[in-house]
Amino acid sequence: MTDTLNSPAPSIASAPVYTIAQQRKIVTSIPGPRSVELQQRRNAVVSGGVSSVLPVYIEKANGAVLVDVDGNQFIDFGAGIGVTTIGHTEASVVAAATGQLQDVIHTLFTITPYEAYVRVAELLAEHTPGDFAKKTVLVNSGAEAVENGVKIARKYTGRRAVAVLDHAYHGRTNLTMAMNYKAMPYAAGFGPLAGDVYHAPSSYPYHDGLNGADAATRTIAYLEKVIGASDLACLVVEPIQGEGGFMVPADGYLTALQEWCTANGVVMIADEIQSGMARTGHYYASEIFGWVPDLVLTAKGIAGGLPLAAVTGRAEIMDSSQPGGLGGTFGGNPVACAAAVAVFESIERNGLLTEGRRIGRTLTAGLEALKATYDVIGEVRGHGAMIAIELVQPGTRGTTKVPNAAAVTHIANFAAERGVLLLTAGTYGNVLRFLPSLAVTDELIADGLSVIDEAFAAL
Ligand SMILES: Cc1ncc(COP(=O)(O)O)c(CNCCCC(=O)O)c1O
């Protein structure tokens, strides 16, 4: 899809100031000796259910670089799964959070409120898609935002059913586990799972070859024939699917679904937890597709690394809850809210939407060049600083497109040993995703891609 919104804009107002040299540096084996020692301590006291992609223990981080306890420096193409979007330890976030820590750390907004929560809700009303009256509830995690978005939609419609798309990911709570596409590792053995959740066909152009209208017709047929609009409270959709593998829906797909939802009294919810907050070169990925959702879920990058999440949307829907029906002890914590205000201000001050589009162009060009050389790269896709490559078995990218998870594992491990942290994704584990912070330089991207080129050559 051509991103017609992808128009170069004036350069950023102020270049980032880094406290750690933005370069890759390997000084020990990976993991190094102190990481190995820490891993042994961890194995004695941390649940085996908590795994780590790379057992390298991080001591410092800044911009797009991680520094481990042995002095190795990694190019971070993961940003903690799209959280440190404006950069690790971004100066204005650190200052705002530090100041708030010295004033008041916690009062519980539902007991005695404070301005920072209100300011975040004002910023969300301003920057989420749609020019209608909007309201917000703040919570702590993405899954909690999904849970509350569904609660609110059920209350507003008086209906129970929840529809999600194939390849979706929405969290690790009981309801969100039921909403996920993959049971392993997220839900296996943790059931019984919540009922009234239905999985509808999605738009996956690389595999289904459908245009937006035809893909939407297929999804809507499922919603009408399998569920029935009369009991459907909400349809929850990631505009660009995250854990599922960065699938970019065909043009017109999302707006066609929104039209059907509006005509049938169904609340359509954009799960922008991974794709939102300037990740794609737009505040919200929904904008790329001209989609104005009824509710928008925000988390991950909103508070620069501190835990904060939000449900934002049409005031009449958000006000359907009875007073006291929404809340929680830490939801909208003052320190996280102060950090979030700083994040919004940094996006504007430093022109980070433009930076996201720059990063998208740089990554896409570099990965398309690799695709021209290596036929295991089936597709390069995404927007802004949310780009992925889907890997397939040799000789199949134009035909059966057989997933190649082994190649993904090889590339990720090869890169990690040389100081490049890459995350995998995809229902079949055959996607490499790039989620760098918007502070990453073109030089650092080029260095990281040179390592990845070596990794493909060594396949
Ligand atoms: C679209 C989308 N919705 C919801 C969530 C859930 O957000 P939480 O903050 O992890 O609860 C995510 C979190 N994705 C990363 C999960 C990492 C892991 O748990 O191992 C997402 O991407």
The ligand as a Tripos MOL2 file, in Angstrom:
@<TRIPOS>MOLECULE
LIG
   22    22     1     0     0
SMALL
NO_CHARGES

@<TRIPOS>ATOM
      1 C1         -1.6250   -5.0890   20.0410 C.3       1 LIG1
      2 C2         -1.4250   -5.4440   21.4880 C.ar      1 LIG1
      3 N1         -2.4960   -5.4480   22.3270 N.ar      1 LIG1
      4 C3         -2.3380   -5.7670   23.6370 C.ar      1 LIG1
      5 C4         -1.1020   -6.0700   24.1750 C.ar      1 LIG1
      6 C5         -0.9780   -6.3810   25.6510 C.3       1 LIG1
      7 O1         -0.3110   -5.3350   26.3040 O.3       1 LIG1
      8 P1          0.3700   -5.5980   27.7200 P.3       1 LIG1
      9 O2          0.8520   -4.2390   28.1710 O.co2     1 LIG1
     10 O3          1.5070   -6.5820   27.4780 O.co2     1 LIG1
     11 O4         -0.6910   -6.1790   28.6060 O.co2     1 LIG1
     12 C6          0.0340   -6.0820   23.3260 C.ar      1 LIG1
     13 C7          1.3930   -6.4540   23.9040 C.3       1 LIG1
     14 N2          2.3090   -7.0330   22.9780 N.3       1 LIG1
     15 C8          3.5210   -7.5420   23.5500 C.3       1 LIG1
     16 C9          3.3100   -8.7020   24.5070 C.3       1 LIG1
     17 C10         4.6010   -9.1410   25.1330 C.3       1 LIG1
     18 C11         4.4320  -10.3140   26.0930 C.2       1 LIG1
     19 O5          3.4580  -10.3220   26.8670 O.co2     1 LIG1
     20 O6          5.2920  -11.2140   26.0590 O.co2     1 LIG1
     21 C12        -0.1330   -5.7610   21.9600 C.ar      1 LIG1
     22 O7          0.9410   -5.7630   21.1210 O.3       1 LIG1
@<TRIPOS>BOND
     1     1     2 1
     2     2     3 ar
     3     2    21 ar
     4     3     4 ar
     5     4     5 ar
     6     5     6 1
     7     5    12 ar
     8     6     7 1
     9     7     8 1
    10     8     9 2
    11     8    10 1
    12     8    11 1
    13    12    13 1
    14    12    21 ar
    15    13    14 1
    16    14    15 1
    17    15    16 1
    18    16    17 1
    19    17    18 1
    20    18    19 2
    21    18    20 1
    22    21    22 1
@<TRIPOS>SUBSTRUCTURE
     1 LIG1         1 GROUP 0 **** ****
